[in-house]
């Protein structure tokens, strides 16, 4: 299965402080975006580059951007 498959969804992961900041009505920078299969829950891909993560701070990556 590839990252562009319809059943693969991006999941943002945040640090403890990032989760705490959500309570203050601010969107923190995720520490990683993992592409997870909706059936087997396996990780198909991962983004950890801070420059790319900043691009997806407020939205999910579209299928053509994966």
FENFEN-V771895 format. One record per residue. N is the residue number from 0. RES is the residue in one small letter. SS is DSSP state (H for helix, E for strand, L for the rest). Layout:
# FENFEN-V771895
n->[N	N]
res->[RES	RES]
ss->[SS	SS]
This chain:
# FENFEN-V771895
n->[0	1	2	3	4	5	6	7	8	9	10	11	12	13	14	15	16	17	18	19	20	21	22	23	24	25	26	27	28	29	30	31	32	33	34	35	36	37	38	39	40	41	42	43	44	45	46	47	48	49	50	51	52	53	54	55	56	57	58	59	60	61	62	63	64	65]
res->[x	x	x	x	x	x	x	x	x	x	x	x	x	x	x	x	x	x	x	x	x	x	x	x	x	x	x	x	x	x	x	x	x	x	x	x	x	x	x	x	x	x	x	x	x	x	x	x	x	x	x	x	x	x	x	x	x	x	x	x	x	x	x	x	x	x]
ss->[L	L	L	L	L	L	L	E	E	E	E	E	E	L	L	H	H	H	H	H	H	H	L	L	L	L	L	L	L	L	L	E	E	E	E	E	E	L	L	L	L	L	E	E	E	E	E	L	L	H	H	H	H	H	H	L	L	L	L	L	L	L	H	H	H	L]
